Amino acid sequence: MILTDSAGTARVLQGAGDAQEGDAADPGLAIEAISSGPSGTISVSGRASGGGFARVYADNAEVATVEISEGAWAAPLPQGGAGQFTLRVDQIDTGGQVVARTETEVTRETRDELDGLLVEEVRADGAAGTVVVTVQRGFTLWRIARENYGDGLLYVKVFEANRDQIRDPDLIYPGQVFSVPLAEATDPG
């Protein structure tokens, strides 16, 4: 489950009992979410076993050091233009030693690039109709709901209509084709 606070910072909450048989062992340090807010603010969050600090780097330049609290951490990322960069996080113990490290490649796209992504719409016969959306890179259920219903909170309707394809509403993939029922959006009751 992903929660956001009023500042738009994402935090993934997962209990130790949520692990499934066959899942990889706890890596100790993980990047779980990279989120951006409407004002363009960007943050990264994750989890870590033990305490200490999470030191965040973008292309090997330190951008933040934050305390690990209750097994979780969150830090702001610097704003910038589009492009790809390596995001690295080091877990630092209280003595200043690196005890764990993880990194990932991040592609930051401009708002215009995201807005220009292809959305294929096919309306069915009749007033109710359905919009068919082909997921492109950068799409979220929130965005699909906002564009089709006018409110991102209605992402649950998109999830329910496509439950057979979506295991986790926070994980959708380019190429998936979702049916978005328009009758649900216009139903006043």
C-alpha positions in Angstrom: 0.0 0.0 0.0 1.3 3.5 -0.8 0.2 6.4 1.3 0.9 10.1 0.7 1.1 12.9 3.1 -0.2 16.5 2.5 3.2 17.4 1.0 2.8 14.6 -1.6 5.5 12.4 -0.2 4.9 8.7 -1.0 5.6 6.0 1.6 5.1 2.3 0.9 3.7 0.4 3.9 4.3 -3.3 3.9 4.2 -5.5 6.9 6.7 -8.3 7.4 3.8 -10.8 7.1 3.0 -9.5 3.6 5.9 -11.5 2.0 4.8 -14.3 -0.2 6.4 -17.8 -0.3 9.3 -17.7 -2.7 9.9 -13.9 -2.4 13.5 -12.9 -2.2 15.0 -12.3 1.2 14.8 -8.8 2.7 17.6 -6.9 1.0 18.0 -4.6 4.1 17.8 -1.4 2.0 15.3 -0.6 -0.8 14.1 2.2 -2.9 10.3 1.8 -3.0 8.8 4.9 -4.5 9.8 7.9 -6.5 7.0 10.5 -6.6 6.3 13.9 -7.9 3.8 16.4 -6.8 1.7 18.9 -8.8 4.2 21.7 -8.1 7.0 19.6 -9.6 8.5 18.6 -6.2 10.1 15.1 -6.4 10.8 12.7 -3.5 12.2 9.3 -3.0 11.3 6.9 -0.2 12.1 3.4 0.9 12.8 1.0 3.7 15.8 -0.1 5.6 16.5 -2.7 8.2 18.1 -1.3 11.3 18.6 2.4 12.0 21.0 5.1 11.1 20.7 7.4 8.1 19.9 7.1 4.4 22.2 9.2 2.2 20.8 9.9 -1.2 22.9 10.6 -4.4 21.9 11.6 -7.9 24.8 10.7 -10.3 27.1 10.3 -7.4 26.4 13.8 -6.0 25.0 13.8 -2.5 21.5 15.4 -2.4 20.2 14.5 1.0 20.8 12.7 4.2 17.8 11.7 6.3 17.2 9.6 9.4 15.8 6.1 9.1 12.7 6.0 11.3 10.7 2.8 12.1 12.4 1.1 9.1 11.5 3.8 6.6 13.1 6.9 5.1 12.0 9.6 2.7 14.0 12.4 1.0 13.5 15.2 -1.5 15.2 15.1 -4.8 16.5 18.2 -6.6 14.3 19.5 -9.3 15.7 19.5 -12.8 14.9 19.0 -16.5 14.3 15.8 -18.3 17.0 13.2 -18.5 18.3 10.0 -17.0 20.4 9.7 -13.8 21.5 7.1 -11.4 19.8 7.3 -8.0 21.9 5.7 -5.2 21.1 5.3 -1.5 23.6 4.4 1.1 22.5 3.3 4.6 24.9 4.9 7.1 25.3 3.6 10.6 25.7 6.0 13.6 29.5 5.7 13.3 29.3 7.0 9.7 30.1 3.7 8.0 28.2 2.5 4.9 26.3 -0.7 5.9 24.1 -1.2 2.8 23.8 0.3 -0.7 21.2 0.2 -3.5 20.8 2.1 -6.8 18.6 2.4 -9.8 18.4 4.2 -13.0 15.7 7.0 -13.1 14.3 8.7 -16.2 12.8 12.1 -15.5 10.5 13.3 -18.3 9.1 16.8 -18.8 5.4 17.4 -18.3 5.0 18.0 -22.1 6.5 14.6 -22.8 4.2 12.9 -20.4 1.1 14.7 -21.7 2.1 13.8 -25.2 2.0 10.1 -24.6 -0.5 8.1 -26.7 -3.9 7.4 -25.3 -6.0 5.4 -27.6 -9.7 6.0 -27.2 -12.5 3.9 -28.7 -16.1 4.7 -27.8 -18.6 1.9 -27.8 -22.1 2.3 -29.3 -24.6 4.1 -27.0 -24.3 6.8 -24.4 -22.7 4.6 -21.7 -19.7 3.6 -23.7 -16.2 2.6 -22.7 -12.8 4.3 -23.3 -10.0 1.9 -24.0 -6.7 3.1 -22.7 -3.4 1.6 -23.8 -0.9 2.2 -20.9 2.2 4.1 -21.9 5.3 4.8 -19.8 4.5 7.2 -17.0 0.8 6.3 -16.8 -0.8 5.7 -13.4 -4.4 4.6 -12.6 -4.7 8.0 -10.9 -3.9 9.8 -14.1 -6.2 7.6 -16.2 -9.1 8.3 -13.8 -8.3 12.0 -13.7 -8.4 12.2 -17.5 -11.5 10.2 -17.9 -13.6 11.0 -14.8 -12.1 14.4 -13.8 -11.0 13.1 -10.4 -7.9 10.9 -9.7 -9.5 9.5 -6.6 -11.8 7.5 -8.9 -8.8 5.3 -9.8 -10.5 2.5 -7.9 -13.2 2.3 -10.7 -10.5 1.8 -13.3 -8.9 -0.8 -11.0 -12.2 -2.7 -10.4 -13.0 -2.7 -14.1 -9.7 -4.3 -15.0 -9.0 -6.4 -11.9 -8.2 -9.4 -14.0 -5.2 -7.6 -15.4 -4.0 -5.6 -12.3 -2.6 -7.5 -9.4 -1.4 -4.3 -7.6 -3.0 -0.9 -8.4 0.4 0.7 -7.9 2.0 -1.4 -10.6 0.7 -1.1 -14.2 2.8 -1.6 -17.2 3.2 -0.1 -20.7 1.2 -2.1 -23.3 -1.6 -3.1 -20.9 -5.0 -2.2 -22.4 -7.7 -1.1 -19.9 -11.4 -0.6 -20.4 -12.6 2.5 -18.6 -16.4 2.4 -18.3 -17.8 5.9 -18.9 -21.3 5.1 -17.4 -19.6 4.9 -14.0 -18.2 8.5 -14.5 -21.5 10.1 -15.4 -23.7 8.2 -12.9 -25.0 10.9 -10.5 -26.0 8.3 -7.8 
